[in-house]
């Protein structure tokens, strides 16, 4: 057969878009290291590539990375740092319901523009009573708005007088009265609290608290100079925080399908728990199980959607287009894709099921396009290049193992030969299921007739630094990949991506080889 002349050559017959590539590879299920992306002409500088994404019409992120709802990965400290870096943490549910709500509260009130419900004290107390309250509640601040017997703003108690030596004084005597403090009407502030407060603090030198009141003198909010300065500093950061419409950090929370003893869904318990999360302004709930294409998950998603029509719902996990369509029809906004790719997951070994992640993402993306929902790549990611490949088909990625060694992760610290490690376990491990995640795998920890069947293992991750230090190079790697593909946005990355299958030798060639690597440490 005669070869093609150069004038007949078309490289797009070799480097294929996702539709053509995965169709041609239908006999092979592929994961990240099985493929590489072909470069394109670009006018995009990597640092200018936008990493913004959406998980619903109401929830936007500045970084397409979520931290996994695992009990050794995401609690409030992790979620705070994820949001400060532009992503979002999903707080796990292997804890009492009240504690999870409290964790969400800590994230939402970490740094605020306008604090809508500041803690107040009544004017009939003494300073000693306030000190006792601080000790009891473990408050980290000592400045309080003061209200009178009718609940109207009466003044401001400054931290300079909240001291033991003044414990005998009445709050009414020690506070700055309403005539002495600076207030603004809420109608003059709500349209842009940050800009208004910034202008106010620049004008009033030495003032660090702005109290917001309504027409009747009732306190409606508080703005702190320190918060405004932090938020303004964020505008200079490469990774810009993800905030809600009230300038609070975004956060998600995983929920389980709570059931009654007879096995039926406990609608009242679910409604109460999700209602408490919503009251604390949670941005998304995740109905997380190992097998999301199931009646139980669908029923839970439907119920939550009926009760909370405006709430962003993440559901999963699935690896099929039909699974995505099913959960979308039930009311989910974003679907988690991945069964068995995680480093501590043994589902594919124990149950013999699961699809290599890149093929799973492609198939799932067809269902997502049909239903107009987002998909999230969950598991199997070990480097920024994997994220670039995942984002050619998905809207965000979820990280577990890559974040489990961060200082903000809740895992237990263990010292071995002078090095610090953190516990990291799959939610399908025996210890995690015994603590509460058994329902995630369709099992009941109270069932004494048989042992729990583990679909995960327990391990350790070396402590590696902070979340910000981990995410910054990953974000840079994604932007680098976007630059190579000429993509200014993540939607353009999907459009511009061209794939090629590589061999094991090709993968070896892709990594540093045939040298002794020199490591420099500061």
KABELFEN-V247912 format. One record per residue. PHI is phi in whole degrees, -180 to 180 (NA if undefined). BURIAL is I if it has 24 or more other ideal C-beta (glycine too) atoms within 12 Angstrom, else O. Layout:
PHI|BURIAL  PHI|BURIAL
This chain:
NA|O  -71|O  -79|O  -71|O  -75|O  -61|O  -73|O  -94|O  -74|O  -134|O  -65|O  -70|O  -81|O  -109|O  -100|I  -107|I  -67|I  -59|I  -60|O  -70|O  -66|I  -72|I  -65|O  -68|O  -102|I  -61|O  -86|O  -127|O  -89|I  -116|I  -121|I  -59|I  -75|I  -85|I  -133|I  -137|I  -105|I  -84|I  -78|O  -128|I  -61|O  -139|O  -120|O  -100|I  -81|O  -51|I  -66|O  -95|O  -71|I  -86|I  -101|I  -67|I  -148|I  -130|I  -104|I  -164|I  -68|O  -111|O  -128|I  -118|I  -125|I  -97|I  -141|I  -82|I  -130|I  -118|I  -93|I  -68|I  -82|I  -114|I  -76|I  -113|I  -126|I  -123|I  -127|I  -60|I  -63|I  -64|I  -62|I  -62|I  -69|I  -62|I  -67|I  -63|I  -92|I  106|I  -98|I  -153|I  -100|I  -111|I  -72|I  -68|I  -111|I  -82|I  -159|I  -58|O  -58|I  -63|O  -66|O  -63|I  -60|I  -62|O  -63|I  -62|I  -59|I  -62|I  -71|I  -66|I  -108|I  -64|I  -137|I  -126|I  -77|I  -106|I  -82|I  -75|I  -132|O  -64|I  -74|I  -116|I  -130|I  -77|I  -77|I  -87|O  -75|I  -105|I  -58|I  -61|O  -65|I  -66|I  -62|I  -63|O  -64|I  -62|I  -66|O  -66|O  -90|O  59|O  -67|O  -101|O  -134|I  -135|I  -108|I  -134|I  -67|I  -115|I  -118|I  -87|O  -64|O  -96|O  89|O  -83|I  -63|I  -110|I  168|I  -136|I  -92|I  -83|I  -64|I  -67|O  -111|I  -87|I  -136|O  -59|O  -65|O  -106|I  -59|O  -81|O  -78|O  -78|O  -55|I  -61|I  -78|O  -85|I  -77|I  -83|I  -70|O  -57|I  -73|O  -96|O  -101|I  -92|I  -129|I  -137|I  -75|O  -59|I  -68|O  -91|O  -113|I  -62|I  -67|O  -163|O  -56|I  -67|I  -65|O  -64|I  -66|I  -60|I  -65|O  -62|I  -68|I  -68|O  -80|O  -106|O  -66|O  91|O  -89|I  -124|I  -136|I  -117|I  -98|I  -109|I  -127|I  -97|O  -61|O  -95|O  87|O  -86|I  -67|I  -115|I  174|I  -142|I  -122|I  -104|I  -59|I  -61|O  -66|I  -62|I  -65|O  -66|I  -65|I  -66|I  -66|O  -63|I  -65|O  -92|O  -82|O  -67|O  -98|I  -89|I  -59|I  -96|I  -128|I  -87|I  -67|O  -101|I  68|I  -93|I  -63|I  -86|I  -157|I  -117|I  -140|I  -81|I  -130|I  -109|I  -81|I  -66|I  -124|O  -79|O  -56|O  -83|O  94|O  -78|O  -67|I  -89|I  -60|O  -64|O  -66|O  -65|I  -62|O  -66|O  -66|I  -64|I  -61|O  -67|I  -65|I  -65|I  -61|O  -91|I  69|I  -58|I  -92|I  -160|I  -117|I  -118|I  -88|I  -109|I  -142|I  -69|I  -125|I  -78|I  -86|I  -145|I  -62|O  -63|I  -67|I  -60|I  -63|I  -65|I  -62|I  -59|I  -65|I  -63|I  -64|I  -64|O  -78|I  -133|I  -61|O  -100|O  -81|I  -74|I  -116|I  -104|I  -138|I  162|I  -104|I  -137|I  -137|I  -137|I  -65|I  -65|O  -65|I  -63|I  -63|I  -61|I  -69|I  -64|I  -64|O  -75|I  124|I  -74|I  -91|I  -139|I  -119|I  -84|I  -113|I  146|I  -136|I  97|I  -86|I  -66|I  -68|I  -115|I  -102|I  -119|I  -56|I  -69|I  -79|O  -75|I  -100|O  73|O  -125|O  127|I  -118|I  -48|I  -64|I  -70|I  -65|I  -59|I  -65|I  -63|I  -62|I  -64|I  -63|I  -68|I  -68|I  -66|I  -63|O  -66|O  -101|I  72|O  -115|I  -98|I  -126|I  -126|I  -78|I  -120|I  110|I  86|I  -89|I  -124|I  -158|I  -65|I  -62|I  -62|I  -65|I  -59|I  -63|I  -62|I  -76|I  -72|I  -127|I  -123|I  -104|I  -166|I  -127|I  -114|I  -115|I  -120|I  -59|I  -71|I  -110|I  -65|I  -91|I  -71|I  -62|I  -83|I  -71|I  -83|I  -63|I  -70|O  -80|O  -134|O  -103|O  -133|O  51|O  83|O  -107|O  -98|O  -128|I  -121|I  -64|I  -140|I  -138|I  -72|I  -70|I  -97|I  -74|I  -59|I  -66|I  -69|I  -67|I  -67|O  -80|I  156|I  -93|I  -59|I  -63|I  -63|I  -113|I  69|I  -123|I  -125|I  -66|I  -85|O  -74|O  -92|O  -82|O  -153|O  -79|O  -66|I  -98|O  -73|I  -124|I  -164|I  -123|I  -109|I  -151|I  -138|I  -124|I  -67|I  -63|I  -123|I  120|O  -89|O  -62|I  -61|I  -67|O  -78|I  -76|I  -58|I  -68|O  -67|I  -62|I  -63|I  -65|I  -63|I  -63|I  -62|I  -61|I  -64|I  -64|I  -64|I  -97|I  67|I  -112|I  -83|I  -135|I  -68|I  -68|O  -69|O  -60|I  -63|I  -68|O  -86|I  -66|I  -129|I  -110|I  -145|I  -80|I  -121|O  -88|O  -63|O  -67|O  -65|O  -67|O  -62|O  -65|O  -71|O  -98|O  -55|O  -153|O  60|O  -139|O  -98|O  -75|O  -99|O  -105|O  -109|O  -123|O  -78|O
